[in-house]
Structure formats: structure tokens, C-alpha cells
Amino acid sequence: MASNRIVAFVLAGGEGTRLRPLTRERAKPALGFACGYRLIDFVLSNLVNSGVDPIYVLAQYKPDSVLEHIAAAWGPRVKVLLPRSGNGQGYTGTATAVQQNMDAAERARPDLVAVFAADHVYRMDVRQMAAFHRARRAQVSVAAVAVPIECAHAFGIVVARRDGRVSEFQEKPQRPRPLSGDPSHAYVSMGNYLFDPGVLAQALREMQQRGGTDFGRDVLPYLPAGYRVFAYDLAENVLPGVRPYEEPAYWRDVGTLPALIAARRDVQGARPRFKLRNPSWPIHGHADETRGAV
């Protein structure tokens, strides 16, 4: 497989208000999940296991909790970027956070820029998504997962044709558009994007002209009209070491207390839906086990 040089921005600045009181003292990505792991360890493990370097974590709310965990469990390979002094308002949204730090990506001269969410539970080989991106001659690729249509209204929806090309984004619609050929499911955006660097820079400039700040609201909906945007199905991502009893294409947005509790249950028992221990695709980040190892 041909390689792409990928620079990653991990969006870790949100307040996680729906997870209070847990997020009163620490950022949502720094919350404990299970077995000593934090939520941010899942995205960072996927990026590290995929050979992505450099990795920049964009933190703002309760940043000390993120900084302390990264320093203890990840070391210098992962860099935390805070709002720059003199900014006044800090990061006003997910897209402006990336825009403020585009110079860091440009110095690395990447083939692709990954913009990934910091607080979801899943496994994914980013190299396979990059290969999909290249094969489709995409300019933007959006990772997506199929969920039952009755649950989809709580998420951002990706409307795609049979060939995967995205025609529309819907932000938490009351009536989500179903998958082509499967009316019982809809594509949910995982909050993980791959951009050609020039396209990302241009899309952020266009967003700024419209007065926007957020990827989901102010960038993604405008992309299909001007760029080649494709949906990458997580179910196509094949990883070693996944057991037959695990849920295929497991992904959870743990943005509420019930969702977090349910996901914690999913990793328990002799035959869990999502097995934390997978030596072939390990989750790094446990400070007591991985200090200096990644």
C-alpha cells in the first residue's frame, strides 16, 4: 500500500456539558473510561498505530487535565496546542481551532490532514481510510458508520450515493435520510475527516468569510457543492485481532451519561462487544503501562 504523509489535528476543546458533573473538573476527552484508559486514548491509539505523525491535540476547556495525561502517558510524540496568547476568545469553534494552527500542518508538508474527534470509542486503521481517499480521488473523506434510522436523529447525517460520493450533510435532522438501498439505517458522521491540505485551507477561508466557526455546522454542509467528498464506511476497515463475538464496526459517541455508562458495559465480561485488550491493535495511553513507550 502506498503511503501518505498525514498530519493529525485532534479536537479536544469541548466542554462536554451533557456529561456534567463529570466534566466540571476535567475536559471530556480526559475523562476516565475503563481499565485506566481515558477517552482521548482511543483516537490517539488509532493514529499512532496507523503511523500518523505529527499529532496535534487542540485543547481549551480545562486544558490541564489533557496536558497532564498526555505528558504522563504519551510523551513528546503527541503535542498539545492551546489557543495563542492575544487571541482573546480562544478557540471559538472546532474549525477555527484548526484554522489557527494550520501553520503547524503546513510546516510538515503533508499529503493529507486528518481532523479527528477526541472523545469516541472505536478502533480504526487510518491508512485504510487514506487508501480509500486516494482510490476515489477524493478531496475530502468523512468517516461514517451505519446506525438504525430510529437512532440517527441525534447525530450528524452523511447522505451518500451508492458510489460513496456525498451529496448532503444533515445536522441532527428530525427525519434523517436513509442509506441508499437500506431504509432501516442511516450514515452517521464519526467526526473524523481527511482533507487534501489545499482544500482544507480553502474551505476554512470560505467558512471565515461566512462568519462560521464549526466543522459540522459551517464547513461540511458547503463542501459537496464544490469538492469531491466521499463517505468512508467504518465497516470496510478490517483490523487484526478482533474477535468473532465483538460488534462489527464498533463506534460509540459517549456524549451523555447514559451513553458513557452503556459503552463502559460494552467492554465488560468474557465476550464483550468491544474487547479492550487486543495485542494486534493495542490501546495505548495507560500511564502506568505506557510511560515512554509511545
N, C-alpha and C positions, 0 to 999 in steps of 0.2 A: 504494500500500500504506500503510495507516495505520501510524503509528509507535508504538512502545513505548519508554518510557524504561527502559533496562536498566542496572543496576549489576552489575559482574562481580567475583567472587572467583576468583582463580586459585590452585589448591592446589599449592604448590611447596615443601612442607616435608619430604618423604620422604627417607630416607637412600639409597635405591637400592642396597641391599646386594647384589642379584643382578648389579649392574654393576661390582662391585669387580674390579680395583683402580682403575678409572677414577674412582669416586666417593670415594676416600679423601681427596682434597684439595678436591673441589668437589661441590656439590649436583647431583643428577641433572638437573634442568631446565637447569642452566648448562653441561652437557656440550656440547662441540662436535659438530655433526652433519655438515655438508658446506658447502663454499664460504663458510666464515666464519660460518655460522649456528649458533645454539645451539638446543637442543630447545625451550626456552620461547618462542623466536621464532615458532613456528607458531601456538600458541594466541593469543599477543598480536597477531599479524598478522591472524588471523581476527576478533578482537574489534575492533581498530582499523579494519579495512576495512569492518566492519559498523556503524561509527559508535557503538560502545558506549563510554560514558563516564559515570562514572569506572571505572577498572580498578584493583583492589587485588590485589597479589600477596602471598600469605601464605607467608612463608619462615621456616624454622627451622634445618634442618641445613645447616652450612657456609654461613650466610647471606651472608657477604662476597662469595662468588662470584656470587650472584644480585644483590646490591646493586651490585656493580661493573659488571656487564653492563647492568643496567637504566639506571644513571646514564650510561654511555658511549654506549649505543645507542638508548635510548628517551626519556630525559629526564623531565621532570616530569609528562608525561601518564599515566605508569604509576607507581603508588605502592606501595612495599613496606611491608608491615605485619609487624612482628616480635612475638613474644609479649611481653606487657606486663610491666613490672617488677613484682616481687612475686608473679607467677603461680606461681613455684616450679618446676613441672614443664614449663612452656612449653605448646605445643600438644600435647595428649595424643592427638589424632586429627584426621582431616580435618574431622569435624563440629564438634568443639569449637573448632577454629581459626576456623571461620565464626561459631560462636556467640559467641566472644569479641569479634568485630568487627562484630556486627550493627548496632551504633550508627552505624558508618560508612555502611552501606547506608540506614539509616532517615533519616539527615540528607539524603540525596539524594531521598527520597520517590519511589522508582522504581515503575513498573508491574510489573516483573519483576526477579528476582535470578538472575543466571547463576552457577552454581558449576561451574567447568571445571577439568579436569586440566591440568597444566603440561608434560607430557612425552610427548605423542603427535605423530605426523607425519601431517598431513592438511590439507585446505582445507575451510572451511565458512562459508557466509553465515548468521550468527546471526539476521538479520532474517527469513529464511525459516522458521527454526525457531520464532521468535516468532509469525509469522503462523499457522503450524500450531497452536501452543498456543492462540491466540485463537480460531481457527475451531472447534476441538474443545471449547471452553470448559473446557480443562484447568486443573487447579490445579498439576500437576507434569508436565513433559515431560522424557523421558530420551532423549538421542541414542543411536541404536543402528545397528549395521552387521551385515549378514548374513555369516557365515563358515561354511565347511564344518563339518558336525557333528562330524567327527573331530578338529577343532582346538579346538572350543568349550569343552572342559572346563577349559582354562587361564584362562578369563575369567568375569566376572560375566554371567549369562544373564538376558535380559528375555523373559518369557513373555507374549505379547500375543495378543488376539483379532484377527479379521480387520479390525475397525474401528480397530485400533491401541491399544485400551484394555488396559492392563497388568493382568494377573491375579496375577502372581507374579514374584519375583526369586529367582534361584538363584545362590549364590556358589560358583563353581568346582565345579560338580557332576560326579560321575563319569559320569552319564548325562544330558546336557543335553536339555531339552525342545526339539524342533524347531519351526521356523516352521510356523504354520498353513498347510497346503496345500503345504509344501515340506519333506519329511522329510530332505532332504540338507543343510539349512542350519539354523542357529540364530541368533537375535538376540544379539549381544554388546553390552553397555553400553560406550559410549565414555568414560564418566566425566564426561559433560557434562550438566548438568541446568539446567532453567529452573523457577523456583518463583514462584508468587504470594507476595509478601512475607509476608503474614499466615500463610500455610500453612507457609512455611519456619520462621518464628519458633515456631509451634505445634509443628511436627514436632521441632524442636531441644529444646523444653521436654519433650516426651514422651520423647525419647531420654535426656535427662538424668535423668528420673525412673526410667528403666530401668537407669541406670548405664552407658550406652553412650558411645562416642566417635567412631565411624567411620560415614561415609555408607553404604558398601557393606554393612557388617555390621549396623549398629544403627539406620539410618534407612530406607533404601529398602525392606527387606522388610516393614516395617509400614505403608507408605503405601497400597497398593492397597485395604486394608480400609476406609479412612476417607476417601479423597480420589480425585478424578478424575485418574488417572495415565495418560499416553499415551506410547507409543514413537514417536519421530520417526526415520524411516528416512533415513540419510545419502544413500542413492541418490536421494532426492527433491530433494536440494539441487543446484541447477543453477547453475554458475559460468561466467562468460565466460573465454575464452582457454584452456580445457582442450583439449588436442589429442586427435584420434581414437585415437592409439596409447597414450594413458595409460590406466591401470587405472581403470575407473569406481568411484566411491565409495572412493578410496584412503584407508586409515587403517591405521596401524601403532602398536601398543603396543611400544615398544622397551625393555622392562624387563629384558632379558637381553642378554648379549654377542652370542650368535648372532642375535637379533632386530635389534639395532642394526647389526651388520655387514650383514645382509641388506637392511635399509632403506637403508643407505648405497649399496649396489649398485643399488637400485631407482631412484636419481636419476642414475645414470651412463649414458653412451652417447648416441647420436644420437636414439634413440627410447625414452626412459626410461619406466618405469611411472608415475613421478611427476616431472614437469618442474619444477624449482625456479624457473626464470625464467618468470614469467607476468605481463607488464605490466598485464593486466586485473585481476589479483588478486595483487598482489605480496607476497612475504615480506619484511617489514621486519626491522630489528634488526642488520644487519651494521654494526658500529661504524664502519668506515672509510667506509661509503657513506651512512649514515642519521643521522649525528650531527646532532641538532637538526632533523631532517626530519619526525619524528612526535611 
